[in-house]
Amino acid sequence: MRISSLVWPAFVLAIGVAAGISADNALHGLAIMAPALFFFYPDTVASWLLLLGMAVLAVSLPQLPALLAASTLLILPALSLWFNPDRHPHVKWLLGAVMLAIFAGMMALQSEAKLGWAAWGLVLLLVALGGLWLSVRYWPGYQPPRRGAWLVLPVLVAAVGWPSALWSVAVVAIMGLLQWVALTPHLAASRHLAMHILPCVPFLVIAWLVPSQLTMSLLVAWATMLAAIWVGEYLLLDDPDDD
């Protein structure tokens, strides 16, 4: 099991928790980007992808409705299924077609001003999430948080206050803990369950905090994406000899 196989859920937890930090549920860009600095090693491509992905998230997330941003997180388990070499290509194409149709529908609603921000913002967010997925997939191994990065905390306190600073510390601790958990073989079985459940957490939390954002169109799109991923995972449990 790869050391970094459970790191990416930290991004999901980070976005979900950050949604409830400020009174207006706006995500703090600086606090979102800060955890990437703790794991930035200039000699690794994965670290650059992590930093750039988190930077794009910091710019794009505050511009999108919170529930729309949470819906895009489902692209992470979808990418894991899509690029798994052991999976049947027909299932991959079916899942890809469903995800493409759903996100295209979201962009169409944005172009008609029925969802917040512009369609290019959603594309930017999807690209950022893809970069984060790549950074985790090709993470070189266990890398502890850099000690010098803790100097970012005073900046966070001055810019966005203690809640966001403490949240960033918690995210760094979660990322380190998930790397350690991934080293434990008997916990490997929980990886696929976490991949499918954790993207639901921020969506449900934000829906509870700001139910006015939960439109029927967004609910249908989110449920369809989740169902496509679950059905794809179920079909991929079949015996490979049946292919």
Secondary structure, DSSP 8 states (H G I E B T S, - for coil): --TTTTTTHHHHHHHHHHTTTSTT----HHHHHHHHHHT--TT-HHHHHHHHHHHHHHHHGGGS-HHHHHHHTTHHHHHHHHT-TTS-HHHHHHHHHHHHHHHHHHHHHHHTTSSSS-HHHHHHHHHHHHHHHHHHHT--S-----GGGGGHHHHHHHHH-HHHHHHHHHHHHHHHHHHHHHT-GGGGGGHHHHHHHTTHHHHHHHHHH-GGG--HHHHHHHHHHHHHHHHHHHHTTS-GGG-
